[in-house]
Amino acid sequence: MMKKSLFIFLLLFLTVTMMAQKIVSMPDLIKPDSIVIDESQVYVTDDIMICIFNLEDFTLKKRFGKEGEGPGEFLRSRQTGNPPLSIDVQTEDLMVNSLKKISFFSKQGRFLRESKVLDRGDNFVPLGNGFVGEGDMQKNSVRYITVNLYGSDLKKTMEAFRVPHPLQRIGAGFRMLSEPRIFTSYKGRLFVTLDNEFVIRVYDSSGNSVNRIGFKYSRKKVTGEDRKRIDQYLKNHPRIKELYSLLKPIHFPEYYPAIRDMRIVEGKIYLICWKRQDKSTECVVMDMKGNKLKHLFLPIRYIDELEIYPYTIKNNRLYQLVENSDEEWELHISEINQSAAEPGT
């Protein structure tokens, strides 16, 4: 009887495990680097183009975008050659960040209008009647990365916060794994993490501080093996190896930052951490007031030592674009409640 019960348990466990993840072939993609989802569609930035898929069956509905300076066109970065595209779908329009401008399209991919970036800034997200974006500045010979508020005309209205740039000057070295500078907006609030500890600062659309949430967290230690592995990664990375000599010496902290990435979806804050267990990554889920709802590990896939494959979260599912061994792109869909187990205390 005991053996029969054990067999049934294992059968049920394997069935749940196999059903927990769905893999969809995405043959239309060439070089995707971000993915976002709204109530009915999937949007992917794919090299210099944007692809719109149906969320129900993942069929391609439209592909648009080309290189250029004209309306609806996008420029590549001179330094990397990559098109720094990113998408926001919080508003009625599809908002696309690219080099030196923001373009607005309908959710069906029809070009509407664009706004030139007047001040130094990028990575814009909507906030109230304006935007929030990342910039940089120098004061008293110290370089800073800033997060700023901008008006609807993309003119800077105020600086929300700043953190020291990890590369101050050539020869001084690069601060690896430095303070995170993650920010996002949700329903008129700006959410920022810029501390190494587990802390999120919340601002209103005018830049006024309204909350500070977080809790005590045991951060992961940076080991000697970690330092060697990351240093080797920097030496061999296609986009970094030519600049490696300018980054030396590499400075490592004693501990990893608490928070690696942040997503806010459907009234929940998903915080991706640096700790990993087997082939999964730690995630803490909080409500909008900072109460911890769940502590789990997600099956997040990695491109290399530091980069995560493009992912997003929607409808309690993890969606991630992964390149398989045949160099073909797949969309991995994981049910968060089933695919992630509660970690040990």
N, C-alpha and C positions, 0 to 999 in steps of 0.2 A: 504493500500500500504506500509506504514511504517512497519507494523508487518511482511508482506511478505518479505520485504528487509532484516529485522533483522533476520528472519528465514533462509534465503539463506546465509547470512553472517556467522551465527553460524554453519550452515551445512558445509560450505567451511572450516571454522576454524577447526572444529572437524575432517574433512577429512584430512587436512594437518597435524594436530597433530598426528592422528593415523598412517599416512603414514611416519611420520618423524622418527619413530624408528622401527627397525626390530629386532626380537629376534630369534636367532638360537640356538637350543639345541646342546650341546657339550658333548655327553655321553662318549667320549673317554678320557676326562680329569679327573685327580684324585686330584691334588693339584697344580694348576697353579699359578705362581707368576710373570710372565712377558709375554708380547706379543709384537711382532714387525711384520711389513708387508713390503714386497717389491712389485714389479709390478705384481706379479702373485701368491704369496704364503703368508701364515700366519705361523709364527713361534712362538711356545709357550714353555717356560720352565715349565715343569710339574714334580715337585719333582726332582728326579735325572735324568729325561729323557727330551728329546726334541721332540716335535711333529711338523710335517709339514703338513699343510692343504692347499687345493686348495682354492684360494681366490674367485673363481667364485661360487662354490657350497659348500665350507667348508667341503668337504670330507677329511678324514684322508689319507695322502699319505705315510707317514712314521713316525715311532716312534723309537728312538734310544737313547743309553746312559745307563750306569750302574755304580754302585759304584765300585771304585777301583783306583789304581795308574797307571795302564797301559795306553797305547795309546788309546785315544778316551774314556777313563773312567774319572769319576769325584769324588772328595772327598767331604765329608760333613764337615762343621765347627765343631770343637771340642766343642766350647762354646754353640752353639745353636742347633746342630744336623741337621741344614738345609743345603742343597746344594746351595751355593751362586752363582748360574748360572745367566748369563746375555748374551744377544746376540746382535751382531751388523751386519747389512746386507748392509752397505754402499758400500763395495767392492764386487768383483766377488765371493769371498769366504764367507762362513758363519763362523763368528768369535764368539767363545764361551769363555767367562770368567768363570773360576772355581778356586777353591782353589789352589794357587801357580802355575798356568799355564794358557796359552791361547791355545785353540785347534782350528784348522781350518778344516772345512768340506766343501764339495761341497754343492751347494744349494739343491742337492738331498739327502744330509745326508751321503755321503761317506767320511770317515775319510781321511784327507790329511797329516797333520803334526801337531806338537805342539811345543810350546816354554815355557820353564820353567821361572818363575819369579825369577830373581836373587836378586833384591833389594826388600825391603818391598813395596808392591803396589798391588792394585786391581782396579776393575771397569774400565778397560782399554777400550779406544775407539781409532780407527785409526786416525792418524794425519800426513799428508804428507807421508814420507817414514818410519815413526815410530809410536809412540803411545803417548797418554796422559793418566795418571792414578792417583789414589789417594794414598797417603802415610801418614806417620806421622813422627814426630821428636820432640825432646826436646832441648830447649836452655835456659840457665839461669834459670833452674827449671820450665820453662813454657812449657806445652805440646801444640803441634800444629798439626792440620790436614793440609796436604799439597796437592797440585795438581802439578804433575811433568811431564816433557817431558822425553820420553824414546826413545832410538834408536830402529832399527829393531831387535836388539838382546835382547831387553828388559832391557838394561843397562840404568840407569838414566843419563840423560845429563844435566838437569837443573831443578830448582824449579820455577814454574810459579807464584805461590802465596801460602800464608798460612793464616789460621784463627786459633784463640785459640780453643783448644779442650773444649767442654762443660763440661767435667769432668777432672779437674786438678789433684785432689788427693782425696783420701777417707776422708770424713769428711768436705771437703770444699763445698760440695753440687754440684748439677747438674744444668747447665744453660739450662732450657727448652726453646724451640722456639728461639734458638740462631741463629746467622748469617747463612744464607743458604750457602751451598758449592756445587752448582749445576754447572756441566760443560758438554758440549757436543761438538762434532766436526761436521763440515759441509763444504764440498768442500775446504779442506785445511785450514780452519779457526777454531780456538778454541773460544768457547763462554762460558763465565763464569759469574755467579752472586754470589758474596760473600758479598754483602752489604745488610743491612736491607732495604735500600731505593730501588726504582725502577731503578736499574742500571745494565747494562750488559757490561762487558768488552770483547773486541774482540782482539785476538792475531793471528799472522801468525804461520806457521808450525815451525818456529824457536823460537817462544816464544816472538817475538817483539810485543809490543802494537800497534795496527793499528786503533782502534776506541773505543769509549765509548758512549753507547747509553742509552736512558731512558728519563723519564720525571717526573714532580712533581706528586705525588700520595698520596692520603689520606689513610694512613694505618689504619687497624682495631685495635681497642683498646682491650687489654686483660682485661676482666672484672673479678670481684671476683667469679662469677659463673663459668667462664671459668677455673679459677685456681682450684676450687673445683672439677670440672668435670674431668679435665685432671689428677689431683692428684689421684682421685679415679680410673681412667683408669690405671695408672701406678701400683697402688697397686694390681689390679686384673688381669693384663695382664699375660697370661700363660708363656711368655718368659721373663717377666720383674719382676714379683712379688718377685721372690727369690733374686733378686739383689736390690730391692727397698731400703732396709736399707742402702746399700752402696751409694745410690744416694742422700740421704737426707743431708741437706735440699734442696728442689726443689726451684730454683730461676726463677721467671718469669719476662720478660721485660714488659714495659708499653704498648707496641704495638707489634702486630704480624709483622714478616717480610713482605715486600711488595710482594715478589715472593715466591711461594711454589714449583713450578716445571716448567720445560722448555722442549719443544719439537721443533725441527726445521725440517720442512717437506716442500718439494717442493717450496723452496724459501721463506717460511714464518716462523716467530718465534711465537710459541704459548706459552704464559706465563700464567700458572695457578696460581691464587691468593688465599688468605685465606678467602676472603669474600664470604658468601653464601647467597642465596636468595631462600626461599622455599626449593626445593630439587635440586637446581642447584648451580654451583660454578662459580665465576667470571673468565673470561679469556680475556686477551688482545692479539690481533693479530697484529704483526708488520712486515714490510718488512725488508730486510737484512740491510738497512741503518738506521733503527730505526724509520721510519715513522709509525704512528699508522694507521692500516687499519680497524680494527673492535674492538668493545668493547661489549662483550656479556656474557651470562651465559650458561654454558654447563651442561647437565644432568648427571654429574659425580656421581657415586654411591660409598659409603664408607663401608669398612669392619667394622670399629669401630670408636672410637673418633678421631683417627689421621690417620689411614691407608686408602688409596684409593685402590679400587679393580684395578687389572692390566688393563692398558689402553694404547692405542696408537692412533695416528691420521694419516689418509692417505686419499687422494682423497677427501678432504673436509668432511670427516666423522670421527666421534668419535667411536672407537671400544673399548669395555670394557667387560672383563670377569667377570661375576657376579654369585655368588652362590645363588640359589633360596631357598625358604622355605623348599623344599624337599631335600636339600643338593645336588642338581644337578647343573652342571655348564651350563651357557648360555652365548652366545656372543650377547651383545646389540650393535646394529649399529644405530647411530643417524646422520642424515644429519645436519651438523653444521649450515648451512644457515637457515634451517627451524626450527630446534628444539630449537634454542637459540634466545631469544628476546633481543633487545637492552635495557640495564638497564637505569633507570632514571638518570638524571644528578644531 
